Amino acid sequence: MAIYTRGMGKVLQVRDVSDETYAALSRQAADRGQSLSQYLRRELDDLARIGDALAHNERVIRDLRSKIQADVTREEIVAALHEGRRERS
């Protein structure tokens, strides 16, 4: 039995999903030729990757800010990007 369970993924149960949400997800799965389980597994994999990427980006930004030791606004960054593009044109 141990050999069989080693390759099995985890079981995830979501409760209290509205009828509308269930219908929409089932429709989206069918549109892709997938079962609902296949569709949701892929969506959850994508969601996990996005979450990991966001966490990584936050760490990179935090590390860079600590190294730079300066507060730069979004507007200043955008202005610098536009200036660099004008210089290359």
C-alpha positions as MATLAB code, in Angstrom:
seq = 'MAIYTRGMGKVLQVRDVSDETYAALSRQAADRGQSLSQYLRRELDDLARIGDALAHNERVIRDLRSKIQADVTREEIVAALHEGRRERS';
ca = [
       0.000    0.000    0.000;
       2.878    2.396    0.675;
       3.970    2.235   -2.962;
       0.503    3.273   -4.128;
       0.154    6.264   -1.801;
       3.637    7.601   -2.498;
       2.625    8.933   -5.920;
      -0.756   10.269   -4.851;
      -1.310   13.990   -4.556;
      -3.002   15.676   -1.645;
      -6.762   15.877   -1.469;
      -8.215   19.359   -1.166;
     -11.848   19.970   -0.339;
     -13.533   23.335   -0.765;
     -16.859   23.823    0.983;
     -19.722   26.219    0.409;
     -19.025   26.968   -3.254;
     -22.007   28.771   -4.749;
     -24.009   27.140   -7.518;
     -23.025   29.981   -9.841;
     -19.325   29.532   -9.166;
     -19.551   25.761   -9.586;
     -21.404   26.153  -12.867;
     -18.917   28.721  -14.193;
     -15.904   26.577  -13.292;
     -17.528   23.463  -14.777;
     -18.234   25.389  -17.973;
     -14.673   26.687  -18.184;
     -13.311   23.164  -17.689;
     -15.612   21.776  -20.379;
     -14.574   24.565  -22.770;
     -10.979   23.349  -22.382;
     -11.914   19.679  -22.727;
     -10.923   18.973  -19.139;
     -12.637   17.492  -16.134;
     -13.370   19.923  -13.333;
     -10.623   18.304  -11.246;
      -8.051   18.663  -14.047;
      -9.029   22.276  -14.633;
      -8.923   23.237  -10.961;
      -5.608   21.422  -10.405;
      -4.014   23.471  -13.208;
      -5.551   26.710  -11.929;
      -4.304   25.975   -8.393;
      -0.820   25.201   -9.734;
      -0.832   28.561  -11.548;
      -2.096   30.344   -8.434;
       0.678   28.793   -6.350;
       3.348   29.836   -8.875;
       1.995   33.390   -8.971;
       2.017   33.579   -5.180;
       5.621   32.358   -5.075;
       6.633   34.883   -7.745;
       4.949   37.735   -5.874;
       6.657   36.762   -2.633;
      10.012   36.605   -4.444;
       9.443   40.022   -6.032;
       8.559   41.519   -2.646;
      11.807   40.142   -1.178;
      13.839   41.527   -4.092;
      12.223   44.967   -3.773;
      12.720   45.009   -0.002;
      16.383   43.980   -0.398;
      17.023   46.614   -3.074;
      15.393   49.345   -1.006;
      17.588   48.463    1.954;
      20.700   48.570   -0.263;
      19.731   51.819   -1.966;
      18.544   53.410    1.280;
      16.385   55.882   -0.558;
      12.683   56.406   -1.006;
      11.804   56.619   -4.668;
       8.227   57.224   -5.719;
       6.445   55.435   -8.532;
       6.195   58.747  -10.377;
       9.957   59.259  -10.190;
      10.561   55.771  -11.569;
       8.125   56.313  -14.449;
       9.681   59.699  -15.235;
      13.163   58.145  -15.295;
      11.940   55.397  -17.637;
      10.406   57.953  -20.003;
      13.604   60.033  -19.937;
      15.723   56.968  -20.744;
      13.451   56.114  -23.655;
      13.661   59.670  -25.006;
      17.452   59.520  -24.840;
      17.511   56.299  -26.873;
      15.219   57.693  -29.582;
];
